[in-house]
Amino acid sequence: MAFQNKNLSVIAYANGFTLWHYAANETMSAISASGYFDAVKTLMNTGDIIIINGSDNTSIKKITVDTNVAVAALA
């Protein structure tokens, strides 16, 4: 499946930082694939955090924004 806007929501926003939540019936590897969040990359900023509920597990990821949105493990 592809990204679905209806599955993305904002939990909190302050001082240019956004905490997002995304839930979908997809595996974490599919959701964290390069380009998955490109449809909403203009809404996201470097350093934003997204909590992802995938079909195989729940994880917290960090978003890196440049020409694409990259999802990586929160260090």
N, C-alpha and C positions, 0 to 999 in steps of 0.2 A: 504494500500500500504506500501511498504518498502522504506527505504532510497534509493534515486537515486543520484548518484555521479554528474550527469549533472546539478542538481539543486543547487549545492553548489559552491560558488565562494568567492574569497578573495577580500575584499574591500581595506584593507590596512594592511601592515606588517611593524613593526619596533621594534627593541630591544627585540625580542622574543615574542612580542605580536601580535596577529592577530585579525582583525575585519572581520568576515565572514558574508555572506548573504546566506540564504537558502529559497527558494520559492517552494512550492508544493501544489497541490490540495488535501490537507489533513487537518484535524482539528488540532488545536494546541495541544490537549491532545494526539493525535497519534504521533505527531512529538516530543513532549517532554517526551514520554515514555522512561523508562529505556532501554538502549541498542540500541536505534534508530540510533545513530551516531557511533556505534562500528566499522563499516567498515572503518572509517577514523580517529579513535581515535589516531593513531600514528602521524597524522598531526596536532593535536590540543594540546594546552598546558593549564595547569591550569591558569585561569584568562582571557583566550580568551573570546571574546564576539561575539555572533551570533545574527544577526537581522533575524527574522523568519517571512515570509509571509505565513500564513496558510489560509485555505479556510474560516475559521470563524473569524479571526482577525489578526492584525499585532502586534507583540510584540518584545521587546528586551530581550534576555535571556543571562545568564552567563553560561559558560561551566566550569564544574569541571571535571578534568581528574584524574582517578586512574586506576583501572582495567577496568572500564567502563567509558563512557562519560555521565555525568549527566547534564541535562539541568534544570536550576532553574531560578526563577525570579531574575532580576538584582536588588540588594538592594542598 
